[in-house]
Amino acid sequence: MERKQKTDRSRPEIQYNTIKVPLYPTPEQEALFQKTFGCCRYIWNRMLSDHERFYSETGAHFIPTPAKYKKEAPFLKEVDNQALIQEHNKLSQAFRNFFRSPAAFGYPRFKRKKTDRDRFTACNHVMGESATIYITKNAVRMTKAGLVKAKFPRRPRSGWRLTRITVERTKTGRYYGCLLYACPVRRPEPVTPTEETTIGLKYSLAHFYVADGGTAANPPRWLKQSQEKLVKVQQKLSRLQPGSRNYQEQVQTYRQLHERIANQRRDFLHKESRRIANAWDAVCIRGDSLRAISGALGGSDVLNSGFGMFRELLRYKLERQGKQLLEVDRFTPTTKVCSACGAVTESIPPKARRWVCPVCGAEHRRGVNAAVNIKTKGLARYQAGQVQEAVS
């Protein structure tokens, strides 16, 4: 049995990595991208509409292919056919997700130009030594568009195979290409966590998170400065006449600042999650519902913190190193439980940052005590799972 597991672990697996590169299209290429965005929205809405009509008439589910609409809409032939095919695949996947879990995914909706993101996806087809999509020193070659100038933050490694590209346009008018690569990797050896090599994290509205050791991760000061600047931009925007030239310029400034804040937040989350994944063998965290916390506190700062994305970044970065993210149920009591004796104190005020256990007299910091309990619960759950697996 051990020899079989070792053989399976040594077999290469396919891991997908994405390289996001800024694109600098020419005016002709930009016009083609804009047309492709519009055609993707058009084909999505037509397929969804025909699906609903077909279902109402026959009671069966059927999604027509994009080829059906090219005679009545000849402008669809001017864009990359792969982008239209991917819209069909995405709609089919959206319905499969809806049938599997309606509450989690919801029914597919029609796309609107004002609210939906401008993006399209094209797959790479390799025929012999040629490919429909490939990269050069400073450009990305795509069907119809040709060579699109790009700036690469990093290069794919040897053995990586380009599978598809997703081109998107932000609200500020910038273009990006997300290159998806299939990468053969070796399955990492599983790491057994111990109490010394495990960290417990508790979400904190004031500090982003608090660790069981007492450290806190405060977001960088430049992120706070950008958010303060955003308030001033919003105030100035509210005093301008909608539709005027100054109003449009201020809207563009507003969008650029929002994009900058999103990039700063994403940079902070990636660096912090990478630091923790490299430093610890396991991370214990509670599966808090940020939407429920935001509703209870009556504010949007919880959703803007990006803690949900932080959890997902931690999860995949730990898994790629053979480590684990030990998630504790969000209804598990942690704040009001003494980490020293286990007694529950219900009389702790919501705003109390420190409290003393009436049973054993231990003094606790609210966030640190909760993080210690999360770590204890996470390790106990992991050990119980190991025992159950060994018995079975």
C-alpha positions in Angstrom: 0.0 0.0 0.0 2.8 2.4 0.9 4.6 1.7 -2.4 1.5 2.4 -4.4 0.9 5.7 -2.7 4.6 6.7 -3.4 4.2 5.8 -7.1 1.0 7.8 -7.4 2.6 10.8 -5.7 5.6 10.7 -8.0 3.3 10.9 -11.1 3.1 14.4 -12.6 -0.2 16.3 -12.1 -1.6 19.2 -14.1 -1.7 22.5 -12.2 -3.1 25.6 -13.8 -1.3 29.0 -13.4 -2.3 32.3 -14.7 -0.1 35.2 -15.9 -1.9 38.5 -16.1 -0.3 40.9 -18.6 -1.2 44.5 -19.5 -2.1 44.8 -23.2 -1.6 47.9 -25.4 -3.7 47.4 -28.5 -3.6 49.7 -31.5 -6.8 51.6 -32.4 -7.8 48.9 -34.9 -7.2 46.1 -32.4 -9.1 48.1 -29.7 -12.1 48.4 -32.1 -11.9 44.6 -32.7 -11.9 44.0 -29.0 -14.9 46.3 -28.4 -16.8 44.5 -31.2 -15.9 41.1 -29.7 -17.2 42.3 -26.3 -20.5 43.3 -27.9 -20.8 40.1 -29.9 -20.3 38.0 -26.8 -23.0 39.8 -24.9 -25.3 39.5 -28.0 -24.8 35.8 -28.4 -25.2 35.1 -24.7 -28.5 37.0 -24.5 -29.8 35.3 -27.7 -28.9 31.8 -26.5 -30.4 32.5 -23.1 -33.6 33.9 -24.6 -34.0 31.0 -27.0 -33.4 28.5 -24.2 -36.2 30.1 -22.1 -38.6 30.1 -25.1 -37.7 26.4 -26.0 -38.2 25.4 -22.4 -41.6 27.1 -22.1 -42.8 25.4 -25.3 -41.4 21.9 -24.8 -40.3 21.6 -21.1 -36.8 20.5 -22.2 -33.5 22.3 -21.9 -31.7 23.1 -25.1 -29.0 25.8 -25.8 -28.4 26.6 -29.5 -24.9 26.9 -30.8 -23.5 30.3 -32.0 -23.5 29.0 -35.6 -27.3 29.3 -35.7 -27.2 33.1 -35.4 -24.5 33.9 -38.0 -26.9 34.1 -40.9 -29.2 36.6 -39.3 -26.3 38.5 -37.6 -23.4 38.5 -40.1 -21.4 40.8 -37.8 -20.6 37.7 -35.7 -18.3 36.5 -38.5 -16.0 39.5 -38.0 -14.8 38.4 -34.5 -12.9 35.3 -33.3 -15.2 32.3 -33.4 -13.6 30.8 -30.3 -14.9 33.7 -28.2 -18.4 32.9 -29.3 -18.0 29.2 -28.6 -16.7 30.0 -25.1 -19.9 32.0 -24.4 -21.9 28.8 -25.3 -19.7 26.8 -22.9 -20.0 29.3 -20.1 -23.8 29.4 -20.4 -24.0 25.6 -20.4 -21.7 25.6 -17.3 -23.9 28.3 -15.7 -27.0 26.1 -16.1 -25.2 23.0 -14.7 -24.1 25.0 -11.7 -27.7 26.2 -11.2 -29.2 22.7 -11.4 -26.5 21.4 -9.0 -27.0 24.2 -6.4 -29.6 26.8 -7.1 -29.2 28.7 -3.9 -25.4 29.1 -4.4 -25.3 30.0 -8.0 -28.7 31.4 -9.1 -30.3 31.4 -12.5 -28.2 32.7 -15.4 -29.1 36.3 -16.1 -29.0 38.5 -19.2 -25.9 40.7 -19.7 -26.1 44.4 -19.9 -23.4 46.7 -21.4 -23.5 49.1 -18.4 -23.1 46.6 -15.6 -21.4 43.5 -17.0 -17.6 43.4 -17.4 -16.1 43.6 -20.9 -14.3 40.3 -21.4 -14.0 37.4 -23.8 -12.1 34.1 -23.7 -10.4 32.3 -26.6 -8.8 28.8 -26.5 -5.5 27.9 -27.9 -5.4 25.3 -30.6 -2.1 23.7 -31.5 -1.8 22.2 -35.0 1.7 20.6 -35.4 4.2 23.3 -34.7 1.8 26.2 -35.0 -0.7 27.6 -32.5 -3.6 30.0 -32.7 -2.3 31.9 -29.5 1.3 32.3 -28.5 3.6 34.9 -26.9 6.6 36.7 -28.3 9.2 38.9 -26.6 6.8 41.8 -26.1 3.5 40.8 -27.6 0.7 38.2 -27.6 -0.5 36.8 -30.9 -4.3 36.2 -31.2 -6.6 35.2 -33.9 -8.1 38.1 -35.9 -6.2 40.7 -33.8 -2.6 39.6 -34.7 0.3 40.7 -32.5 -1.0 42.7 -29.5 1.7 44.6 -27.6 2.1 43.4 -24.0 4.3 43.8 -20.9 5.1 40.6 -19.1 5.7 40.7 -15.4 7.0 37.2 -15.5 7.6 34.5 -18.2 6.2 31.0 -18.3 8.5 28.2 -17.2 9.7 25.3 -19.4 7.0 22.8 -19.9 4.1 25.2 -19.4 1.4 24.8 -22.1 -0.7 27.8 -23.0 -4.4 26.7 -23.0 -6.4 29.9 -23.4 -6.4 33.7 -23.0 -9.1 36.0 -21.4 -9.0 39.6 -22.6 -10.7 42.1 -20.4 -11.2 45.8 -20.3 -11.5 47.7 -17.0 -13.8 50.7 -16.4 -10.8 53.0 -16.7 -10.1 51.8 -20.3 -7.1 49.5 -19.6 -6.8 46.1 -21.3 -5.4 43.0 -19.7 -4.8 39.5 -20.9 -5.0 36.5 -18.5 -2.9 33.7 -20.0 -3.8 30.3 -18.5 -1.1 27.7 -18.6 -1.3 23.9 -17.9 1.8 23.1 -15.8 3.0 19.5 -15.0 4.0 19.4 -11.3 4.9 16.7 -8.8 2.4 16.1 -6.0 3.9 17.6 -2.8 4.6 15.4 0.2 1.8 16.0 2.9 3.0 18.0 5.9 1.8 16.9 9.3 1.0 20.0 11.4 2.0 20.3 15.0 1.0 22.8 17.7 4.3 24.7 17.2 4.0 24.9 13.4 0.3 25.9 13.3 -1.1 29.4 13.5 -4.6 30.4 14.4 -6.2 33.5 12.7 -9.2 35.4 13.8 -10.9 38.0 11.5 -10.7 41.5 13.0 -12.5 44.6 11.6 -9.8 46.9 13.1 -6.7 44.8 12.3 -7.8 42.6 9.4 -6.8 39.6 11.4 -5.3 38.7 14.8 -3.0 35.7 15.3 -2.9 33.4 18.4 0.5 34.7 19.2 -0.8 38.3 19.6 0.4 39.7 16.3 -2.0 41.7 14.0 -1.9 42.4 10.3 -2.8 46.0 9.8 -3.4 46.9 6.2 -0.7 49.2 4.7 -1.0 52.9 5.3 -1.1 53.7 1.6 -4.3 51.7 1.3 -5.9 53.8 4.0 -4.6 57.0 2.3 -6.2 55.9 -1.0 -9.5 55.3 0.8 -9.4 58.7 2.4 -8.8 60.3 -1.0 -11.7 58.4 -2.4 -14.0 60.1 0.1 -12.9 63.5 -1.2 -13.4 62.5 -4.8 -16.9 61.3 -4.1 -17.8 64.5 -2.3 -16.6 66.6 -5.2 -18.4 64.3 -7.7 -21.7 64.8 -5.8 -21.5 68.6 -6.3 -21.0 68.4 -10.1 -23.7 68.5 -12.7 -24.3 65.0 -14.2 -23.4 64.9 -17.9 -21.1 67.9 -17.8 -17.5 67.6 -19.0 -16.1 68.1 -15.4 -18.5 65.4 -14.2 -17.2 62.9 -16.7 -13.6 63.8 -15.9 -14.3 63.3 -12.2 -16.0 60.0 -12.9 -12.9 58.8 -14.6 -10.8 59.9 -11.7 -13.2 58.1 -9.4 -12.9 54.9 -11.4 -9.1 55.1 -11.6 -8.9 55.5 -7.8 -11.2 52.5 -7.2 -9.0 50.4 -9.5 -5.9 51.5 -7.7 -7.5 50.6 -4.3 -8.5 47.1 -5.7 -4.9 46.6 -6.9 -3.4 47.7 -3.7 -5.7 45.4 -1.7 -5.0 42.4 -4.0 -1.3 43.1 -3.6 -1.5 43.1 0.2 -3.6 39.9 0.3 -1.2 38.0 -2.1 1.9 39.0 -0.1 0.4 38.4 3.3 -1.0 35.0 2.3 2.3 34.0 0.7 4.2 35.0 3.8 1.9 32.9 6.1 1.9 29.9 3.7 5.7 29.8 3.6 6.1 30.3 7.4 3.6 27.8 8.8 2.7 24.1 8.2 -1.1 24.7 8.8 -3.4 27.6 9.3 -6.5 27.4 11.5 -9.3 29.9 10.6 -13.0 30.2 11.2 -15.4 30.1 8.2 -17.1 33.4 9.1 -19.7 34.7 6.7 -18.6 38.2 5.9 -22.0 39.1 4.6 -23.7 38.1 7.9 -21.1 40.1 9.8 -21.6 43.1 7.6 -25.4 42.9 8.1 -25.0 42.7 11.8 -22.6 45.6 12.0 -24.5 47.7 9.4 -21.4 48.6 7.4 -19.6 47.8 4.2 -16.0 47.8 5.7 -16.3 44.1 6.3 -16.9 43.2 2.6 -14.3 45.7 1.5 -11.6 44.1 3.6 -11.1 41.2 1.2 -10.9 38.6 4.0 -12.9 36.1 2.0 -10.3 36.4 -0.9 -7.6 36.1 1.7 -9.0 32.7 2.8 -9.1 31.4 -0.7 -5.5 32.6 -1.5 -4.3 30.9 1.7 -6.1 27.7 0.7 -4.5 27.1 -2.7 -1.1 28.3 -1.6 -1.0 25.9 1.3 -2.3 23.0 -0.8 0.4 23.5 -3.4 3.0 22.9 -0.6 1.2 19.9 0.9 -0.1 22.0 3.8 -3.6 22.4 5.0 -6.1 25.2 5.8 -8.0 23.9 8.8 -11.4 25.7 8.8 -13.5 25.8 11.9 -17.3 26.1 11.6 -18.5 29.7 11.8 -20.9 28.9 14.6 -18.2 27.5 16.9 -17.9 29.7 20.0 -14.5 31.2 20.3 -14.6 34.8 21.6 -16.5 34.1 24.9 -14.7 30.8 25.7 -11.7 31.0 28.0 -8.7 29.6 26.2 -7.1 28.6 29.6 -9.9 26.7 31.3 -12.7 26.4 28.7 -15.3 28.3 30.7 -18.0 30.2 28.7 -18.7 33.8 29.8 -21.8 35.2 28.2 -21.6 38.6 29.9 -18.8 40.0 27.8 -19.8 43.4 26.2 -19.5 43.5 22.4 -17.0 46.5 22.6 -14.8 45.0 25.4 -11.3 44.5 24.0 -10.1 42.8 27.2 -11.9 40.6 29.7 -11.1 38.4 32.8 -12.3 34.9 33.1 -14.5 34.7 36.3 -13.6 31.0 36.8 -9.8 30.9 36.5 -9.0 34.6 36.6 -7.0 34.6 33.3 -6.9 37.9 31.5 -7.6 37.8 27.8 -7.3 40.0 24.8 -10.5 39.5 22.8 -9.0 38.7 19.4 -6.0 36.8 20.7 -8.2 34.6 22.9 -10.5 33.8 19.9 -7.5 33.0 17.7 -6.1 30.5 20.3 -9.5 28.8 20.5 -9.7 28.6 16.7 -6.2 27.0 16.6 -7.2 24.5 19.3 -10.5 23.5 17.5 -8.7 23.3 14.2 -6.0 21.0 15.4 -8.5 18.8 17.3 -10.6 18.5 14.1 -7.5 17.5 12.1 -6.4 14.9 14.6 -9.9 13.4 14.8 -9.9 13.2 11.0 -6.6 11.4 11.0 -7.8 8.9 13.6 -11.0 8.2 11.6 -8.9 7.8 8.4 -6.6 5.4 10.1 -9.5 3.3 11.4 -11.2 3.1 8.1 
